[in-house]
């Protein structure tokens, strides 16, 4: 439960700490949604594939750039955050 609350707190603090990343990610998601909506209205069969790949792309890019395997481990994340603050 403590780990869940820690990650929930990080999610809630993220927009205030890094607003440029927050708004750019949400702008990207909005653009992907608009592209998918346009494709589906024009009856393009691959609109679901475009949406799926578009939403997964940031995660795949983060993994390709070296997302740590233990990024969801509570203890290692807490240790990393505490070392960055000092």
N, C-alpha and C positions, 0 to 999 in steps of 0.2 A: 504494500500500500504506500509506503514511503517513496519508493521509486516512481510510482504512478503520479503521486503528488508533485514530486520534483520535476518530472517531465512536463506535467501540466503547467506548473509555474514557469518553466522555461518557455513554453509555447505562448503563455500570456505576456511574458516580458519581451519576447522577440520583436513585436512591432515597435515598441518604444525604444529598444536598444539599437535596432538596425532597420529603420523605416525604409531605406532605399531598397534593401533586399526584399522586404515584405511587400512593398508596392509593386516592384518589378515582377515578383513571382505571381502575384494576383493578376497583374495586367497580362502576363503570359497565359495564365489559365483562362482569362476572359477572351483573349484572342483565339485560343484553341477552341473554346466553346462556340464563338461566333463563326469560325471557319466550319466547324462540324454542323452547326445549324444551317448555314448556307448550303453546304453540300447535301444535307438531308432534304432541304426544301427543293433542291434541283434534282432530287431522286438519284443521287450518286450512291451506288451500292457500298462503296468502301468508306462511307462516312464514319461508321463505328470503328474501323481500323485506324483512321486518322485521329479520332478522339483518344483511343487507347494508347497509341504510340505517342501522341502529343502530351498526354498526362504523365506517362511513364518516362519521358525523355529527361526531365530534370533529375530524377532518381538515377537513371542510367548514366548520365553525365557525371553526377556526384560520385558514383561508384568508379567510373573510369578515371576520375581525377584523384582517387585515393581515399575514398570514404573509409574510415577505420572500421574494421570488422566488429569491434566492441563499442560502436557508437550508441547502442541502446543499453549498455551495461551501466547500472546506476553508480557503482563505486568508481569506475574509471572516469565517467562523465563528471562526477562531483570533484574528483581529484584534479581533473583538467581545468575545470572552472575555477577552483580555488587557487591553482597555480597561476592562472591568467590574471586574477585580481591583484596579486601582490607584485 
